[in-house]
């Protein structure tokens, strides 16, 4: 659909009139040209199967060839074409990488739920425009960005892989240690203040320094005291989704004097940390999610392909406001206070975090958890991302479960679900309802609209409007705007009664006369029973003459 860079992340902020416009209309430079072309051609179908940011906003597929080795050092000589001498030196063989498989997440079922606040915005637009939209296309619109949906994980096996959640951002991890490492790498400022201080540069002779092959960061000599801590810090902060052994295998050694001196300059200053009282996490516990953040659970049994039209989802009761501080009291609450406890390294910070914060921000999931889309699709453990992204790929091809949940939420907002003659499930302000003008006579103006639309169903929407406007005579003493207003009022009544459907991708269509049911069809005429045939009685046998 719309381009990811300009499409809003909030589901309620989506402009459906632009989302269902053709691609060439979105790429036009003039706003007037966009309006004219969109009005002429009605809707279009420019679907996109990419959801939100980061992983979702994938660019063109890059060349996945392995990276080239460092070209700076000398290479072994090879014999020239004339048969010259060959140097016996061989390149140093790299150690074999450990093939350690990543842990898999098993025993959990993934479901995607539309954001309820965004569904409210969609319902308001559909009611205001009185258009009918394909339900499956609306579901794909939800999948475009991770901010538009929630990700639910529900346990389905007793031996399921344990899951831990970091409450500060909702991310999911396979162990408490992974959650703590992510909290210190991504949200360190919530718990500690970092300060840069000047120290004496390292003394001694260092013939080479290690450099990260993925980022170019100087790590220092392998025999330096904080070398291992530097490696683990860089991996946790920037490459947590890469296996640690693979990350270590990319480290290379630099022997040039410039790199060594640059590392010494960097070591002449270091970071120290001071603990602060963190602000209470905003994310609710997964066992007691808020009503605004969760969509209603779908039944565990598989749903049929055809959505039951009469099913109307009841809106959940409004969540009670817990007793506590008023907004004014919350605003006047004191800011986080800083202690003078000083930590010289991240190892000391991690020990302090485990003792004072880990139990409050890392929880173990027992049965069910619902997290925001960005946390479930981009900011969790690799095993969790593999599970959720695989479910997203399958859902993007056939979004029936998401369409079912979205349809229930929209019907709860007063909209109607129906199927068209070509078996497409749509959502609109009313279901198609044929108006029998012989049994229910209407005004000449309404009858003229229905007569025209019944014979011009495939005409573009803009041409339909001009033709309907030309059919309506201009009364004496009125202007063009009054005639348009009169036509708009009659058409609005027909749309909200279901006698006319305004399809977003096609245009205006009059509701078709339903086909008679099998019980109402007249029985076929039966042929009269045939007259019985009378066979002649057999003649008596003649007596034999002896």
Buried (B, 14 or more C-beta within 10 A) or exposed (E): BBEBEEBBBEBBEBEBBBBBBBBEBBEBEEEEEBEBBBBEBBBBEBBBBBBBBEBBEEEEEEEEEEEEEEEEEEEEEEEEEEEEEEEEEEEEEEEEEEEEEEEEBEBBBBBBBBBBEBBBBBBEBBBEBBBBBBBBBBBBBBBBBBBBBBBBBBBEEEEBBEBBBBBBBBBBBBBBBBBBBBBBBBBBEBBBBEEEEEEEEBEEEBEBBBBBBBEEBBBBBBEBEBBEBBBBBBBBBBBBEBBBEBBBBBBBBBEEEEBBEBBBEBBEEBBBBBBBEBEEBEBBEBEEBEBEBBBBEBEEEEBEEEBEBEEBBEEEEEEEEEEEEEEEEEEEEEEEEEEEEEBEBBBBBBEBBBEEBBEEBBBEBEEBBBBBBBBBBBBBBBBBBBBBBEBBEEBBEEBBBBBBBBBBBBBBBEBBBBBBEEEBBBBBBBBBEEBEEEEEEBEEBBEBBBEBBEEBBEBBBBBBBEEBBEEBEEEEEEEEEEBEEBBEEBBBBBBBEBBBBBBBBBBBBBBEEEEEEEEEEEEEEEEEEEEEEEEEEEEEEEEEEE
